[in-house]
Amino acid sequence: MPRIMPRIMTEAPLASPCVRNCCLDDQDICLGCQRSVEEIIAWGPASNAERRAILERAAARAQARRQRYPSTFRDT
């Protein structure tokens, strides 16, 4: 009787949020994607769970920056 192997479901790696507009602020946060230098370096080997956490922190930074500097963001 043939042996049945369980199917392992793997999710595709989350894409980088890089927008090719790299410029760091005084706190070493990229103004393009809102990731810290440490998060940018960690992205490659990060698991999807770690990537989601990075994306959540970056989104929070982006929201805070929009509130603090509303005139520097275009409406999209």
CHARMM-style PDB file with segment names, atoms N, HN, CA, C and O in Angstrom:
ATOM      1  N   MET     1       0.842  -1.169   0.000  1.00  0.00      PROA
ATOM      2  CA  MET     1       0.000   0.000   0.000  1.00  0.00      PROA
ATOM      3  C   MET     1       0.899   1.249   0.000  1.00  0.00      PROA
ATOM      4  O   MET     1       1.833   1.330   0.797  1.00  0.00      PROA
ATOM      5  N   PRO     2       0.629   2.212  -0.878  1.00  0.00      PROA
ATOM      6  CA  PRO     2       1.470   3.412  -0.927  1.00  0.00      PROA
ATOM      7  C   PRO     2       1.302   4.248   0.333  1.00  0.00      PROA
ATOM      8  O   PRO     2       0.227   4.349   0.923  1.00  0.00      PROA
ATOM      9  N   ARG     3       2.396   4.823   0.697  1.00  0.00      PROA
ATOM     10  HN  ARG     3       3.270   4.742   0.217  1.00  0.00      PROA
ATOM     11  CA  ARG     3       2.396   5.682   1.889  1.00  0.00      PROA
ATOM     12  C   ARG     3       1.914   7.078   1.500  1.00  0.00      PROA
ATOM     13  O   ARG     3       2.402   7.669   0.537  1.00  0.00      PROA
ATOM     14  N   ILE     4       0.956   7.591   2.256  1.00  0.00      PROA
ATOM     15  HN  ILE     4       0.560   7.111   3.039  1.00  0.00      PROA
ATOM     16  CA  ILE     4       0.409   8.921   1.962  1.00  0.00      PROA
ATOM     17  C   ILE     4       1.132   9.944   2.837  1.00  0.00      PROA
ATOM     18  O   ILE     4       1.142   9.847   4.064  1.00  0.00      PROA
ATOM     19  N   MET     5       1.723  10.906   2.182  1.00  0.00      PROA
ATOM     20  HN  MET     5       1.715  10.985   1.185  1.00  0.00      PROA
ATOM     21  CA  MET     5       2.442  11.964   2.892  1.00  0.00      PROA
ATOM     22  C   MET     5       1.497  13.135   3.117  1.00  0.00      PROA
ATOM     23  O   MET     5       0.759  13.519   2.210  1.00  0.00      PROA
ATOM     24  N   PRO     6       1.512  13.700   4.306  1.00  0.00      PROA
ATOM     25  CA  PRO     6       0.665  14.872   4.544  1.00  0.00      PROA
ATOM     26  C   PRO     6       1.130  16.042   3.687  1.00  0.00      PROA
ATOM     27  O   PRO     6       2.324  16.238   3.462  1.00  0.00      PROA
ATOM     28  N   ARG     7       0.175  16.799   3.225  1.00  0.00      PROA
ATOM     29  HN  ARG     7      -0.795  16.640   3.408  1.00  0.00      PROA
ATOM     30  CA  ARG     7       0.496  17.976   2.422  1.00  0.00      PROA
ATOM     31  C   ARG     7       0.815  19.129   3.361  1.00  0.00      PROA
ATOM     32  O   ARG     7       0.024  19.470   4.241  1.00  0.00      PROA
ATOM     33  N   ILE     8       1.954  19.705   3.165  1.00  0.00      PROA
ATOM     34  HN  ILE     8       2.596  19.428   2.450  1.00  0.00      PROA
ATOM     35  CA  ILE     8       2.367  20.831   3.994  1.00  0.00      PROA
ATOM     36  C   ILE     8       1.992  22.119   3.272  1.00  0.00      PROA
ATOM     37  O   ILE     8       2.417  22.365   2.143  1.00  0.00      PROA
ATOM     38  N   MET     9       1.193  22.930   3.943  1.00  0.00      PROA
ATOM     39  HN  MET     9       0.848  22.730   4.860  1.00  0.00      PROA
ATOM     40  CA  MET     9       0.773  24.201   3.364  1.00  0.00      PROA
ATOM     41  C   MET     9       1.762  25.276   3.808  1.00  0.00      PROA
ATOM     42  O   MET     9       1.965  25.501   5.001  1.00  0.00      PROA
ATOM     43  N   THR    10       2.353  25.914   2.852  1.00  0.00      PROA
ATOM     44  HN  THR    10       2.188  25.731   1.883  1.00  0.00      PROA
ATOM     45  CA  THR    10       3.253  27.016   3.170  1.00  0.00      PROA
ATOM     46  C   THR    10       2.727  28.262   2.473  1.00  0.00      PROA
ATOM     47  O   THR    10       2.261  28.210   1.335  1.00  0.00      PROA
ATOM     48  N   GLU    11       2.812  29.366   3.172  1.00  0.00      PROA
ATOM     49  HN  GLU    11       3.191  29.409   4.097  1.00  0.00      PROA
ATOM     50  CA  GLU    11       2.365  30.603   2.543  1.00  0.00      PROA
ATOM     51  C   GLU    11       3.546  31.298   1.890  1.00  0.00      PROA
ATOM     52  O   GLU    11       4.685  31.186   2.345  1.00  0.00      PROA
ATOM     53  N   ALA    12       3.261  32.002   0.842  1.00  0.00      PROA
ATOM     54  HN  ALA    12       2.336  32.093   0.473  1.00  0.00      PROA
ATOM     55  CA  ALA    12       4.313  32.722   0.132  1.00  0.00      PROA
ATOM     56  C   ALA    12       4.864  33.825   1.032  1.00  0.00      PROA
ATOM     57  O   ALA    12       4.128  34.396   1.837  1.00  0.00      PROA
ATOM     58  N   PRO    13       6.152  34.126   0.900  1.00  0.00      PROA
ATOM     59  CA  PRO    13       6.735  35.202   1.715  1.00  0.00      PROA
ATOM     60  C   PRO    13       6.053  36.541   1.405  1.00  0.00      PROA
ATOM     61  O   PRO    13       5.754  36.848   0.251  1.00  0.00      PROA
ATOM     62  N   LEU    14       5.818  37.319   2.444  1.00  0.00      PROA
ATOM     63  HN  LEU    14       6.061  37.070   3.381  1.00  0.00      PROA
ATOM     64  CA  LEU    14       5.249  38.653   2.252  1.00  0.00      PROA
ATOM     65  C   LEU    14       6.254  39.523   1.512  1.00  0.00      PROA
ATOM     66  O   LEU    14       7.454  39.470   1.778  1.00  0.00      PROA
ATOM     67  N   ALA    15       5.756  40.313   0.594  1.00  0.00      PROA
ATOM     68  HN  ALA    15       4.780  40.357   0.377  1.00  0.00      PROA
ATOM     69  CA  ALA    15       6.619  41.191  -0.204  1.00  0.00      PROA
ATOM     70  C   ALA    15       7.136  42.353   0.636  1.00  0.00      PROA
ATOM     71  O   ALA    15       6.481  42.806   1.575  1.00  0.00      PROA
ATOM     72  N   SER    16       8.304  42.812   0.279  1.00  0.00      PROA
ATOM     73  HN  SER    16       8.836  42.444  -0.483  1.00  0.00      PROA
ATOM     74  CA  SER    16       8.905  43.958   0.955  1.00  0.00      PROA
ATOM     75  C   SER    16       8.067  45.214   0.707  1.00  0.00      PROA
ATOM     76  O   SER    16       7.556  45.412  -0.395  1.00  0.00      PROA
ATOM     77  N   PRO    17       7.927  46.055   1.724  1.00  0.00      PROA
ATOM     78  CA  PRO    17       7.189  47.298   1.548  1.00  0.00      PROA
ATOM     79  C   PRO    17       8.046  48.414   0.940  1.00  0.00      PROA
ATOM     80  O   PRO    17       7.600  49.558   0.851  1.00  0.00      PROA
ATOM     81  N   CYS    18       9.242  48.095   0.531  1.00  0.00      PROA
ATOM     82  HN  CYS    18       9.605  47.165   0.602  1.00  0.00      PROA
ATOM     83  CA  CYS    18      10.151  49.093  -0.030  1.00  0.00      PROA
ATOM     84  C   CYS    18       9.513  49.765  -1.248  1.00  0.00      PROA
ATOM     85  O   CYS    18       8.990  49.094  -2.138  1.00  0.00      PROA
ATOM     86  N   VAL    19       9.565  51.091  -1.271  1.00  0.00      PROA
ATOM     87  HN  VAL    19       9.989  51.636  -0.548  1.00  0.00      PROA
ATOM     88  CA  VAL    19       9.015  51.857  -2.395  1.00  0.00      PROA
ATOM     89  C   VAL    19      10.120  52.560  -3.186  1.00  0.00      PROA
ATOM     90  O   VAL    19       9.847  53.441  -4.001  1.00  0.00      PROA
ATOM     91  N   ARG    20      11.355  52.164  -2.941  1.00  0.00      PROA
ATOM     92  HN  ARG    20      11.576  51.448  -2.280  1.00  0.00      PROA
ATOM     93  CA  ARG    20      12.530  52.707  -3.640  1.00  0.00      PROA
ATOM     94  C   ARG    20      12.647  54.223  -3.483  1.00  0.00      PROA
ATOM     95  O   ARG    20      13.038  54.934  -4.408  1.00  0.00      PROA
ATOM     96  N   ASN    21      12.295  54.694  -2.283  1.00  0.00      PROA
ATOM     97  HN  ASN    21      11.977  54.116  -1.532  1.00  0.00      PROA
ATOM     98  CA  ASN    21      12.397  56.108  -1.947  1.00  0.00      PROA
ATOM     99  C   ASN    21      13.113  56.196  -0.602  1.00  0.00      PROA
ATOM    100  O   ASN    21      12.586  56.758   0.359  1.00  0.00      PROA
ATOM    101  N   CYS    22      14.315  55.636  -0.546  1.00  0.00      PROA
ATOM    102  HN  CYS    22      14.743  55.180  -1.327  1.00  0.00      PROA
ATOM    103  CA  CYS    22      15.039  55.485   0.706  1.00  0.00      PROA
ATOM    104  C   CYS    22      15.706  56.787   1.135  1.00  0.00      PROA
ATOM    105  O   CYS    22      16.534  57.355   0.423  1.00  0.00      PROA
ATOM    106  N   CYS    23      15.326  57.227   2.297  1.00  0.00      PROA
ATOM    107  HN  CYS    23      14.653  56.766   2.876  1.00  0.00      PROA
ATOM    108  CA  CYS    23      15.930  58.402   2.926  1.00  0.00      PROA
ATOM    109  C   CYS    23      15.651  58.261   4.408  1.00  0.00      PROA
ATOM    110  O   CYS    23      14.493  58.148   4.811  1.00  0.00      PROA
ATOM    111  N   LEU    24      16.691  58.265   5.226  1.00  0.00      PROA
ATOM    112  HN  LEU    24      17.632  58.356   4.899  1.00  0.00      PROA
ATOM    113  CA  LEU    24      16.513  58.043   6.653  1.00  0.00      PROA
ATOM    114  C   LEU    24      16.341  59.364   7.398  1.00  0.00      PROA
ATOM    115  O   LEU    24      16.997  60.359   7.087  1.00  0.00      PROA
ATOM    116  N   ASP    25      15.439  59.354   8.395  1.00  0.00      PROA
ATOM    117  HN  ASP    25      14.906  58.547   8.647  1.00  0.00      PROA
ATOM    118  CA  ASP    25      15.281  60.531   9.243  1.00  0.00      PROA
ATOM    119  C   ASP    25      16.290  60.464  10.388  1.00  0.00      PROA
ATOM    120  O   ASP    25      17.168  59.601  10.393  1.00  0.00      PROA
ATOM    121  N   ASP    26      16.169  61.356  11.339  1.00  0.00      PROA
ATOM    122  HN  ASP    26      15.456  62.057  11.334  1.00  0.00      PROA
ATOM    123  CA  ASP    26      17.123  61.416  12.456  1.00  0.00      PROA
ATOM    124  C   ASP    26      17.067  60.195  13.371  1.00  0.00      PROA
ATOM    125  O   ASP    26      18.007  59.937  14.122  1.00  0.00      PROA
ATOM    126  N   GLN    27      15.970  59.446  13.309  1.00  0.00      PROA
ATOM    127  HN  GLN    27      15.207  59.656  12.698  1.00  0.00      PROA
ATOM    128  CA  GLN    27      15.842  58.234  14.125  1.00  0.00      PROA
ATOM    129  C   GLN    27      16.132  56.968  13.306  1.00  0.00      PROA
ATOM    130  O   GLN    27      15.825  55.859  13.744  1.00  0.00      PROA
ATOM    131  N   ASP    28      16.719  57.139  12.126  1.00  0.00      PROA
ATOM    132  HN  ASP    28      16.968  58.040  11.771  1.00  0.00      PROA
ATOM    133  CA  ASP    28      17.030  56.022  11.222  1.00  0.00      PROA
ATOM    134  C   ASP    28      15.787  55.255  10.786  1.00  0.00      PROA
ATOM    135  O   ASP    28      15.792  54.027  10.701  1.00  0.00      PROA
ATOM    136  N   ILE    29      14.723  56.006  10.513  1.00  0.00      PROA
ATOM    137  HN  ILE    29      14.719  57.003  10.582  1.00  0.00      PROA
ATOM    138  CA  ILE    29      13.498  55.450   9.950  1.00  0.00      PROA
ATOM    139  C   ILE    29      13.444  55.874   8.492  1.00  0.00      PROA
ATOM    140  O   ILE    29      13.615  57.052   8.178  1.00  0.00      PROA
ATOM    141  N   CYS    30      13.205  54.914   7.596  1.00  0.00      PROA
ATOM    142  HN  CYS    30      13.067  53.957   7.850  1.00  0.00      PROA
ATOM    143  CA  CYS    30      13.104  55.222   6.175  1.00  0.00      PROA
ATOM    144  C   CYS    30      11.839  56.028   5.916  1.00  0.00      PROA
ATOM    145  O   CYS    30      10.750  55.640   6.339  1.00  0.00      PROA
ATOM    146  N   LEU    31      11.984  57.145   5.224  1.00  0.00      PROA
ATOM    147  HN  LEU    31      12.868  57.461   4.881  1.00  0.00      PROA
ATOM    148  CA  LEU    31      10.833  57.994   4.915  1.00  0.00      PROA
ATOM    149  C   LEU    31       9.956  57.378   3.825  1.00  0.00      PROA
ATOM    150  O   LEU    31       8.805  57.782   3.664  1.00  0.00      PROA
ATOM    151  N   GLY    32      10.472  56.424   3.087  1.00  0.00      PROA
ATOM    152  HN  GLY    32      11.408  56.096   3.217  1.00  0.00      PROA
ATOM    153  CA  GLY    32       9.695  55.769   2.043  1.00  0.00      PROA
ATOM    154  C   GLY    32       8.782  54.684   2.585  1.00  0.00      PROA
ATOM    155  O   GLY    32       7.577  54.702   2.332  1.00  0.00      PROA
ATOM    156  N   CYS    33       9.348  53.732   3.334  1.00  0.00      PROA
ATOM    157  HN  CYS    33      10.327  53.717   3.539  1.00  0.00      PROA
ATOM    158  CA  CYS    33       8.565  52.586   3.804  1.00  0.00      PROA
ATOM    159  C   CYS    33       8.278  52.619   5.303  1.00  0.00      PROA
ATOM    160  O   CYS    33       7.511  51.795   5.801  1.00  0.00      PROA
ATOM    161  N   GLN    34       8.878  53.550   6.021  1.00  0.00      PROA
ATOM    162  HN  GLN    34       9.501  54.219   5.617  1.00  0.00      PROA
ATOM    163  CA  GLN    34       8.661  53.730   7.462  1.00  0.00      PROA
ATOM    164  C   GLN    34       9.250  52.617   8.322  1.00  0.00      PROA
ATOM    165  O   GLN    34       8.893  52.484   9.492  1.00  0.00      PROA
ATOM    166  N   ARG    35      10.161  51.807   7.744  1.00  0.00      PROA
ATOM    167  HN  ARG    35      10.452  51.915   6.793  1.00  0.00      PROA
ATOM    168  CA  ARG    35      10.835  50.793   8.560  1.00  0.00      PROA
ATOM    169  C   ARG    35      12.111  51.366   9.143  1.00  0.00      PROA
ATOM    170  O   ARG    35      12.729  52.258   8.563  1.00  0.00      PROA
ATOM    171  N   SER    36      12.500  50.845  10.298  1.00  0.00      PROA
ATOM    172  HN  SER    36      11.998  50.120  10.770  1.00  0.00      PROA
ATOM    173  CA  SER    36      13.787  51.225  10.881  1.00  0.00      PROA
ATOM    174  C   SER    36      14.902  50.494  10.126  1.00  0.00      PROA
ATOM    175  O   SER    36      14.650  49.521   9.414  1.00  0.00      PROA
ATOM    176  N   VAL    37      16.119  50.972  10.292  1.00  0.00      PROA
ATOM    177  HN  VAL    37      16.323  51.762  10.870  1.00  0.00      PROA
ATOM    178  CA  VAL    37      17.259  50.307   9.660  1.00  0.00      PROA
ATOM    179  C   VAL    37      17.323  48.852  10.116  1.00  0.00      PROA
ATOM    180  O   VAL    37      17.574  47.957   9.309  1.00  0.00      PROA
ATOM    181  N   GLU    38      17.097  48.619  11.404  1.00  0.00      PROA
ATOM    182  HN  GLU    38      16.894  49.347  12.059  1.00  0.00      PROA
ATOM    183  CA  GLU    38      17.137  47.258  11.927  1.00  0.00      PROA
ATOM    184  C   GLU    38      16.073  46.383  11.263  1.00  0.00      PROA
ATOM    185  O   GLU    38      16.325  45.219  10.954  1.00  0.00      PROA
ATOM    186  N   GLU    39      14.882  46.950  11.046  1.00  0.00      PROA
ATOM    187  HN  GLU    39      14.677  47.896  11.297  1.00  0.00      PROA
ATOM    188  CA  GLU    39      13.814  46.183  10.404  1.00  0.00      PROA
ATOM    189  C   GLU    39      14.130  45.901   8.936  1.00  0.00      PROA
ATOM    190  O   GLU    39      13.810  44.825   8.430  1.00  0.00      PROA
ATOM    191  N   ILE    40      14.744  46.843   8.263  1.00  0.00      PROA
ATOM    192  HN  ILE    40      15.003  47.717   8.675  1.00  0.00      PROA
ATOM    193  CA  ILE    40      15.132  46.642   6.862  1.00  0.00      PROA
ATOM    194  C   ILE    40      16.149  45.507   6.766  1.00  0.00      PROA
ATOM    195  O   ILE    40      16.039  44.640   5.898  1.00  0.00      PROA
ATOM    196  N   ILE    41      17.127  45.515   7.649  1.00  0.00      PROA
ATOM    197  HN  ILE    41      17.217  46.219   8.354  1.00  0.00      PROA
ATOM    198  CA  ILE    41      18.156  44.472   7.661  1.00  0.00      PROA
ATOM    199  C   ILE    41      17.545  43.110   8.001  1.00  0.00      PROA
ATOM    200  O   ILE    41      17.936  42.092   7.430  1.00  0.00      PROA
ATOM    201  N   ALA    42      16.589  43.094   8.929  1.00  0.00      PROA
ATOM    202  HN  ALA    42      16.272  43.921   9.393  1.00  0.00      PROA
ATOM    203  CA  ALA    42      15.986  41.839   9.395  1.00  0.00      PROA
ATOM    204  C   ALA    42      14.981  41.266   8.398  1.00  0.00      PROA
ATOM    205  O   ALA    42      14.613  40.097   8.519  1.00  0.00      PROA
ATOM    206  N   TRP    43      14.525  42.048   7.417  1.00  0.00      PROA
ATOM    207  HN  TRP    43      14.824  42.997   7.319  1.00  0.00      PROA
ATOM    208  CA  TRP    43      13.443  41.619   6.540  1.00  0.00      PROA
ATOM    209  C   TRP    43      13.757  40.319   5.794  1.00  0.00      PROA
ATOM    210  O   TRP    43      12.921  39.415   5.779  1.00  0.00      PROA
ATOM    211  N   GLY    44      14.907  40.201   5.191  1.00  0.00      PROA
ATOM    212  HN  GLY    44      15.586  40.935   5.203  1.00  0.00      PROA
ATOM    213  CA  GLY    44      15.235  39.037   4.360  1.00  0.00      PROA
ATOM    214  C   GLY    44      15.021  37.704   5.053  1.00  0.00      PROA
ATOM    215  O   GLY    44      14.279  36.871   4.533  1.00  0.00      PROA
ATOM    216  N   PRO    45      15.632  37.465   6.198  1.00  0.00      PROA
ATOM    217  CA  PRO    45      15.464  36.175   6.859  1.00  0.00      PROA
ATOM    218  C   PRO    45      14.223  36.074   7.752  1.00  0.00      PROA
ATOM    219  O   PRO    45      13.990  35.026   8.354  1.00  0.00      PROA
ATOM    220  N   ALA    46      13.429  37.135   7.849  1.00  0.00      PROA
ATOM    221  HN  ALA    46      13.619  37.986   7.360  1.00  0.00      PROA
ATOM    222  CA  ALA    46      12.284  37.151   8.759  1.00  0.00      PROA
ATOM    223  C   ALA    46      11.181  36.198   8.294  1.00  0.00      PROA
ATOM    224  O   ALA    46      10.956  36.016   7.098  1.00  0.00      PROA
ATOM    225  N   SER    47      10.511  35.604   9.259  1.00  0.00      PROA
ATOM    226  HN  SER    47      10.694  35.751  10.231  1.00  0.00      PROA
ATOM    227  CA  SER    47       9.330  34.780   8.958  1.00  0.00      PROA
ATOM    228  C   SER    47       8.176  35.715   8.593  1.00  0.00      PROA
ATOM    229  O   SER    47       8.265  36.924   8.807  1.00  0.00      PROA
ATOM    230  N   ASN    48       7.112  35.167   8.052  1.00  0.00      PROA
ATOM    231  HN  ASN    48       7.040  34.185   7.878  1.00  0.00      PROA
ATOM    232  CA  ASN    48       5.957  36.000   7.733  1.00  0.00      PROA
ATOM    233  C   ASN    48       5.359  36.633   8.987  1.00  0.00      PROA
ATOM    234  O   ASN    48       4.867  37.760   8.930  1.00  0.00      PROA
ATOM    235  N   ALA    49       5.394  35.932  10.114  1.00  0.00      PROA
ATOM    236  HN  ALA    49       5.794  35.017  10.161  1.00  0.00      PROA
ATOM    237  CA  ALA    49       4.887  36.512  11.362  1.00  0.00      PROA
ATOM    238  C   ALA    49       5.732  37.727  11.752  1.00  0.00      PROA
ATOM    239  O   ALA    49       5.200  38.760  12.159  1.00  0.00      PROA
ATOM    240  N   GLU    50       7.044  37.591  11.624  1.00  0.00      PROA
ATOM    241  HN  GLU    50       7.476  36.752  11.293  1.00  0.00      PROA
ATOM    242  CA  GLU    50       7.929  38.720  11.933  1.00  0.00      PROA
ATOM    243  C   GLU    50       7.716  39.855  10.938  1.00  0.00      PROA
ATOM    244  O   GLU    50       7.733  41.026  11.316  1.00  0.00      PROA
ATOM    245  N   ARG    51       7.516  39.513   9.678  1.00  0.00      PROA
ATOM    246  HN  ARG    51       7.502  38.562   9.371  1.00  0.00      PROA
ATOM    247  CA  ARG    51       7.270  40.535   8.655  1.00  0.00      PROA
ATOM    248  C   ARG    51       5.962  41.281   8.929  1.00  0.00      PROA
ATOM    249  O   ARG    51       5.887  42.498   8.760  1.00  0.00      PROA
ATOM    250  N   ARG    52       4.939  40.544   9.352  1.00  0.00      PROA
ATOM    251  HN  ARG    52       5.000  39.555   9.489  1.00  0.00      PROA
ATOM    252  CA  ARG    52       3.667  41.207   9.688  1.00  0.00      PROA
ATOM    253  C   ARG    52       3.862  42.197  10.835  1.00  0.00      PROA
ATOM    254  O   ARG    52       3.311  43.298  10.809  1.00  0.00      PROA
ATOM    255  N   ALA    53       4.638  41.810  11.828  1.00  0.00      PROA
ATOM    256  HN  ALA    53       5.086  40.916  11.849  1.00  0.00      PROA
ATOM    257  CA  ALA    53       4.898  42.707  12.956  1.00  0.00      PROA
ATOM    258  C   ALA    53       5.646  43.955  12.484  1.00  0.00      PROA
ATOM    259  O   ALA    53       5.348  45.062  12.934  1.00  0.00      PROA
ATOM    260  N   ILE    54       6.605  43.786  11.589  1.00  0.00      PROA
ATOM    261  HN  ILE    54       6.847  42.887  11.224  1.00  0.00      PROA
ATOM    262  CA  ILE    54       7.336  44.924  11.028  1.00  0.00      PROA
ATOM    263  C   ILE    54       6.371  45.829  10.263  1.00  0.00      PROA
ATOM    264  O   ILE    54       6.421  47.051  10.402  1.00  0.00      PROA
ATOM    265  N   LEU    55       5.494  45.229   9.456  1.00  0.00      PROA
ATOM    266  HN  LEU    55       5.454  44.236   9.343  1.00  0.00      PROA
ATOM    267  CA  LEU    55       4.532  46.016   8.682  1.00  0.00      PROA
ATOM    268  C   LEU    55       3.575  46.788   9.593  1.00  0.00      PROA
ATOM    269  O   LEU    55       3.223  47.931   9.300  1.00  0.00      PROA
ATOM    270  N   GLU    56       3.162  46.171  10.682  1.00  0.00      PROA
ATOM    271  HN  GLU    56       3.448  45.243  10.920  1.00  0.00      PROA
ATOM    272  CA  GLU    56       2.276  46.856  11.629  1.00  0.00      PROA
ATOM    273  C   GLU    56       2.972  48.057  12.263  1.00  0.00      PROA
ATOM    274  O   GLU    56       2.384  49.131  12.382  1.00  0.00      PROA
ATOM    275  N   ARG    57       4.228  47.869  12.667  1.00  0.00      PROA
ATOM    276  HN  ARG    57       4.706  46.996  12.570  1.00  0.00      PROA
ATOM    277  CA  ARG    57       4.977  49.001  13.262  1.00  0.00      PROA
ATOM    278  C   ARG    57       5.191  50.105  12.238  1.00  0.00      PROA
ATOM    279  O   ARG    57       5.073  51.288  12.559  1.00  0.00      PROA
ATOM    280  N   ALA    58       5.507  49.719  11.003  1.00  0.00      PROA
ATOM    281  HN  ALA    58       5.603  48.758  10.742  1.00  0.00      PROA
ATOM    282  CA  ALA    58       5.711  50.716   9.946  1.00  0.00      PROA
ATOM    283  C   ALA    58       4.422  51.486   9.666  1.00  0.00      PROA
ATOM    284  O   ALA    58       4.458  52.700   9.462  1.00  0.00      PROA
ATOM    285  N   ALA    59       3.290  50.792   9.654  1.00  0.00      PROA
ATOM    286  HN  ALA    59       3.261  49.807   9.819  1.00  0.00      PROA
ATOM    287  CA  ALA    59       1.999  51.459   9.419  1.00  0.00      PROA
ATOM    288  C   ALA    59       1.687  52.440  10.547  1.00  0.00      PROA
ATOM    289  O   ALA    59       1.177  53.533  10.303  1.00  0.00      PROA
ATOM    290  N   ALA    60       1.992  52.047  11.771  1.00  0.00      PROA
ATOM    291  HN  ALA    60       2.406  51.159  11.969  1.00  0.00      PROA
ATOM    292  CA  ALA    60       1.764  52.947  12.910  1.00  0.00      PROA
ATOM    293  C   ALA    60       2.654  54.183  12.796  1.00  0.00      PROA
ATOM    294  O   ALA    60       2.218  55.296  13.087  1.00  0.00      PROA
ATOM    295  N   ARG    61       3.903  53.982  12.372  1.00  0.00      PROA
ATOM    296  HN  ARG    61       4.257  53.077  12.136  1.00  0.00      PROA
ATOM    297  CA  ARG    61       4.805  55.129  12.191  1.00  0.00      PROA
ATOM    298  C   ARG    61       4.292  56.057  11.089  1.00  0.00      PROA
ATOM    299  O   ARG    61       4.329  57.280  11.224  1.00  0.00      PROA
ATOM    300  N   ALA    62       3.817  55.460  10.004  1.00  0.00      PROA
ATOM    301  HN  ALA    62       3.787  54.466   9.894  1.00  0.00      PROA
ATOM    302  CA  ALA    62       3.310  56.257   8.888  1.00  0.00      PROA
ATOM    303  C   ALA    62       2.107  57.087   9.339  1.00  0.00      PROA
ATOM    304  O   ALA    62       2.007  58.267   9.002  1.00  0.00      PROA
ATOM    305  N   GLN    63       1.209  56.484  10.088  1.00  0.00      PROA
ATOM    306  HN  GLN    63       1.290  55.526  10.361  1.00  0.00      PROA
ATOM    307  CA  GLN    63       0.031  57.201  10.583  1.00  0.00      PROA
ATOM    308  C   GLN    63       0.441  58.344  11.506  1.00  0.00      PROA
ATOM    309  O   GLN    63      -0.090  59.450  11.407  1.00  0.00      PROA
ATOM    310  N   ALA    64       1.377  58.075  12.393  1.00  0.00      PROA
ATOM    311  HN  ALA    64       1.808  57.176  12.473  1.00  0.00      PROA
ATOM    312  CA  ALA    64       1.848  59.123  13.306  1.00  0.00      PROA
ATOM    313  C   ALA    64       2.516  60.255  12.532  1.00  0.00      PROA
ATOM    314  O   ALA    64       2.333  61.427  12.860  1.00  0.00      PROA
ATOM    315  N   ARG    65       3.288  59.908  11.507  1.00  0.00      PROA
ATOM    316  HN  ARG    65       3.437  58.956  11.241  1.00  0.00      PROA
ATOM    317  CA  ARG    65       3.959  60.938  10.701  1.00  0.00      PROA
ATOM    318  C   ARG    65       2.933  61.776   9.931  1.00  0.00      PROA
ATOM    319  O   ARG    65       3.084  62.992   9.817  1.00  0.00      PROA
ATOM    320  N   ARG    66       1.892  61.125   9.404  1.00  0.00      PROA
ATOM    321  HN  ARG    66       1.769  60.137   9.497  1.00  0.00      PROA
ATOM    322  CA  ARG    66       0.836  61.865   8.690  1.00  0.00      PROA
ATOM    323  C   ARG    66       0.126  62.850   9.613  1.00  0.00      PROA
ATOM    324  O   ARG    66      -0.205  63.967   9.216  1.00  0.00      PROA
ATOM    325  N   GLN    67      -0.101  62.418  10.846  1.00  0.00      PROA
ATOM    326  HN  GLN    67       0.167  61.511  11.168  1.00  0.00      PROA
ATOM    327  CA  GLN    67      -0.766  63.299  11.799  1.00  0.00      PROA
ATOM    328  C   GLN    67       0.135  64.454  12.220  1.00  0.00      PROA
ATOM    329  O   GLN    67      -0.332  65.574  12.427  1.00  0.00      PROA
ATOM    330  N   ARG    68       1.410  64.177  12.342  1.00  0.00      PROA
ATOM    331  HN  ARG    68       1.790  63.267  12.173  1.00  0.00      PROA
ATOM    332  CA  ARG    68       2.351  65.215  12.784  1.00  0.00      PROA
ATOM    333  C   ARG    68       2.709  66.184  11.659  1.00  0.00      PROA
ATOM    334  O   ARG    68       2.877  67.380  11.895  1.00  0.00      PROA
ATOM    335  N   TYR    69       2.824  65.669  10.444  1.00  0.00      PROA
ATOM    336  HN  TYR    69       2.688  64.697  10.252  1.00  0.00      PROA
ATOM    337  CA  TYR    69       3.223  66.483   9.287  1.00  0.00      PROA
ATOM    338  C   TYR    69       2.223  66.304   8.136  1.00  0.00      PROA
ATOM    339  O   TYR    69       2.600  65.784   7.086  1.00  0.00      PROA
ATOM    340  N   PRO    70       0.979  66.714   8.301  1.00  0.00      PROA
ATOM    341  CA  PRO    70      -0.034  66.435   7.270  1.00  0.00      PROA
ATOM    342  C   PRO    70       0.256  67.073   5.918  1.00  0.00      PROA
ATOM    343  O   PRO    70      -0.149  66.522   4.894  1.00  0.00      PROA
ATOM    344  N   SER    71       0.925  68.189   5.875  1.00  0.00      PROA
ATOM    345  HN  SER    71       1.254  68.637   6.706  1.00  0.00      PROA
ATOM    346  CA  SER    71       1.154  68.856   4.597  1.00  0.00      PROA
ATOM    347  C   SER    71       2.230  68.193   3.755  1.00  0.00      PROA
ATOM    348  O   SER    71       2.406  68.560   2.593  1.00  0.00      PROA
ATOM    349  N   THR    72       2.961  67.223   4.310  1.00  0.00      PROA
ATOM    350  HN  THR    72       2.818  66.925   5.254  1.00  0.00      PROA
ATOM    351  CA  THR    72       4.021  66.565   3.549  1.00  0.00      PROA
ATOM    352  C   THR    72       3.543  65.315   2.820  1.00  0.00      PROA
ATOM    353  O   THR    72       4.318  64.678   2.107  1.00  0.00      PROA
ATOM    354  N   PHE    73       2.264  64.958   2.996  1.00  0.00      PROA
ATOM    355  HN  PHE    73       1.635  65.475   3.576  1.00  0.00      PROA
ATOM    356  CA  PHE    73       1.726  63.753   2.358  1.00  0.00      PROA
ATOM    357  C   PHE    73       0.679  64.142   1.327  1.00  0.00      PROA
ATOM    358  O   PHE    73      -0.160  65.014   1.554  1.00  0.00      PROA
ATOM    359  N   ARG    74       0.756  63.464   0.182  1.00  0.00      PROA
ATOM    360  HN  ARG    74       1.437  62.756  -0.003  1.00  0.00      PROA
ATOM    361  CA  ARG    74      -0.245  63.665  -0.863  1.00  0.00      PROA
ATOM    362  C   ARG    74      -1.462  62.828  -0.557  1.00  0.00      PROA
ATOM    363  O   ARG    74      -1.341  61.754   0.031  1.00  0.00      PROA
ATOM    364  N   ASP    75      -2.622  63.292  -0.941  1.00  0.00      PROA
ATOM    365  HN  ASP    75      -2.720  64.165  -1.419  1.00  0.00      PROA
ATOM    366  CA  ASP    75      -3.831  62.472  -0.833  1.00  0.00      PROA
ATOM    367  C   ASP    75      -3.772  61.399  -1.900  1.00  0.00      PROA
ATOM    368  O   ASP    75      -3.483  61.682  -3.062  1.00  0.00      PROA
ATOM    369  N   THR    76      -4.049  60.159  -1.500  1.00  0.00      PROA
ATOM    370  HN  THR    76      -4.284  59.929  -0.556  1.00  0.00      PROA
ATOM    371  CA  THR    76      -4.042  59.057  -2.467  1.00  0.00      PROA
ATOM    372  C   THR    76      -5.363  58.371  -2.510  1.00  0.00      PROA
ATOM    373  OT1 THR    76      -5.539  57.418  -3.269  1.00  0.00      PROA
TER     374      THR     76
END
